[in-house]
Amino acid sequence: MDLSAGVLPQGISHPEVSRFIITLSYIVAVTITTILAGGSPAALIMPLLYFFPVLYACYHFPYRGIWIAGVCAISYELIAIAFTYPVVLLSAVAVVQSILFICVGSVVTHLSAENDHLRKADAAKNELRKGVISTVAHELRTPLQPIMGYLNILLDDPDGYGIAKGTETILNRCLSCVERERQIINQMLEFSVLESGRIRLDYSVFSVPDLVGSLVSTGGYAAQAEINVDLPRDLTFNADAVKIGTVIDSMLANSIAFSRHPRQIRIAYVSSQDDRCDRLAISDNGVGIPGDKLDEIFEPFQLADAGSLSRKYERIGLSLSIARKYIRLHGGTITVKSIVNGGTTFTIHIPKVRVQEKEYHET
Amino acid sequence: MKRSIMVVEDDQPILDMMEILLRRLGYEPRLSSNGISALAEIKTNPPALILLDVMMMPINGWEFLDMLRADPVTKDLPVVLFTAHPSVEATVAELRDPKLGVLLKPVTFSELARALEQYLGKETATDR
C-alpha cells in the first residue's frame, strides 16, 4: 500500500508529529501556568527541571515519550500548585491541561501505531514482492542456460558436428532469440528492483570517452552503424559508472534500432563550463517520434506507435524507462528532441556536483 | 597441465553442457550433482576453482560453502556461485570474501571464458 494513503501526510513521520505536539503542549502548559501563578519562582523553575528529561524521552522513545511527558506534566502541575495560589483555580487549570495533554498523546500514539502498522505491512509486501521476483527470475533464467550453452557448443564447431550452412543460420537465429529473451528478463528484473528496492549509487570519477569506447566495442555497434564520437579526451564524470554505462548503452541500442540505412549515430558533449550539468547528446538519423508521443516513450512498456514499431524492430519499451530512472537517481534528467523522418536526439543531463543520495521514488 | 574446475550442480543438462564447454575452453572438468559427495572429493583432490549452484539438493550452495570454509584443507579454495538468482550478487558483495565470486545464469560461451580467466587470474595473482 502506498504510504501516501496512510493516516499521516507523506514525508511526515510519527516521531516528528509526536515531538511537535509534545513541545507545543509543553509551551502552552508552562505559559498558562506561569501567567496564572503570577510569576512565582517555583512556576518558572519547575519547567526547566523536566524539560530535558521530556525531550530525551521524546527523541529516544517516540511512543513512550508521550506518556512520560504526560506524567511529567501532571507532576509539574501538582508541584506548581503546591507553591502557588489561588489553589482552586490552578488545580482546575492543571487538571484540564493534563487531561488534554494525555488525550492528545493518546490520539498521536494511536495514529503513530496505525502508521507504523501500515509501514510494516508495506515492508512485508515489498519483501514478498522481491522474493517472488527473485524466484520468477530464477525459474525463467535457468532453462535458458542449457539452450544457450548447447547452441554455443554447436555454433562454435559447426563442421565438427556436421552442421550444414542452412542449419547453422537457423541455429544462429535461435541463439539471437535466446539472447533477446535473456535481455528482456534482465530488463524486467532490473526494472522491478528499481521500482521496489533501494538502489544505491556507487560514485567514482571515470573517463567518459573510455566508457563510450568500451560500450561501442563490446556492443558491436560500430558494425551496425557509423558511430561518430565527439567527446573531449579528458572528459570525466563523477557518477555511478556502471549505471551511466547502462544508460548510454540503452541509448545507443535504441538509436541504432530506430535509425535508417545508412545508419549514423553521433555521441557528443554539449555542455559548457558554466553549466551546472554535464550533457551528452546521442543523435540518430532515424524515423523520429511524433511530438505527442515524446512524453510516452519513457513509460514502461510504451513505444511511440507501439504496435507497428515494436513488431518491426523487435524491441520492448523498458530500456528508456530504466535509463531515465538511473539518471534521475543522479539528480539529472533525459530530454528528447525529434523530427518525424528527420531523426531523434536524446540528451542526458547529469549534475556536475554530486547530489545528495536518496532513495528513488517515482512520482 | 590443465587446471581442473569442479562443477557442483544438480541440473543434469547444465552439468553435461558445462563438461563440454569447460573441455573446449581447455580446462579439466570435474562434475558432481551432489554437494556432500563433492565436498569429500574436493578434500582429497582440490580443484583450481569450484563452480557452485546455489539452489540444489540435498545441501544448497550456501550450506556447501559453509562446510567448505569450515575445513582447514578447503577453506581457501576459490568458489564462483553459478546461479540464476539475482539476489545472490548482493549477498556475495556483502560477504566481502575475496575468494568468492558470482556468475549469473544464463551465460554465453565467451562470458564463461572471460569470467573463468578473471577469477583464475585473480587467484594466481593472490597466490603470488
Chai-1 contact restraints between the chains, C-beta under 6 A:
chainA,res_idxA,chainB,res_idxB,connection_type,confidence,min_distance_angstrom,max_distance_angstrom,comment,restraint_id
A,S134,B,H85,contact,1.0,0.0,6.0,A-B,restraint_1
A,S134,B,P86,contact,1.0,0.0,6.0,A-B,restraint_2
A,S134,B,S87,contact,1.0,0.0,6.0,A-B,restraint_3
A,A137,B,P86,contact,1.0,0.0,6.0,A-B,restraint_4
A,H138,B,A84,contact,1.0,0.0,6.0,A-B,restraint_5
A,H138,B,H85,contact,1.0,0.0,6.0,A-B,restraint_6
A,R141,B,A84,contact,1.0,0.0,6.0,A-B,restraint_7
A,R141,B,K105,contact,1.0,0.0,6.0,A-B,restraint_8
A,R141,B,P106,contact,1.0,0.0,6.0,A-B,restraint_9
A,T142,B,A84,contact,1.0,0.0,6.0,A-B,restraint_10
A,L144,B,P106,contact,1.0,0.0,6.0,A-B,restraint_11
A,Q145,B,I14,contact,1.0,0.0,6.0,A-B,restraint_12
A,Q145,B,K105,contact,1.0,0.0,6.0,A-B,restraint_13
A,Q145,B,P106,contact,1.0,0.0,6.0,A-B,restraint_14
A,P146,B,P13,contact,1.0,0.0,6.0,A-B,restraint_15
A,P146,B,I14,contact,1.0,0.0,6.0,A-B,restraint_16
A,P146,B,M17,contact,1.0,0.0,6.0,A-B,restraint_17
A,M148,B,P106,contact,1.0,0.0,6.0,A-B,restraint_18
A,G149,B,M17,contact,1.0,0.0,6.0,A-B,restraint_19
A,Y150,B,M17,contact,1.0,0.0,6.0,A-B,restraint_20
A,N152,B,T108,contact,1.0,0.0,6.0,A-B,restraint_21
A,N152,B,F109,contact,1.0,0.0,6.0,A-B,restraint_22
A,I153,B,I20,contact,1.0,0.0,6.0,A-B,restraint_23
A,R182,B,P106,contact,1.0,0.0,6.0,A-B,restraint_24
A,L189,B,P86,contact,1.0,0.0,6.0,A-B,restraint_25
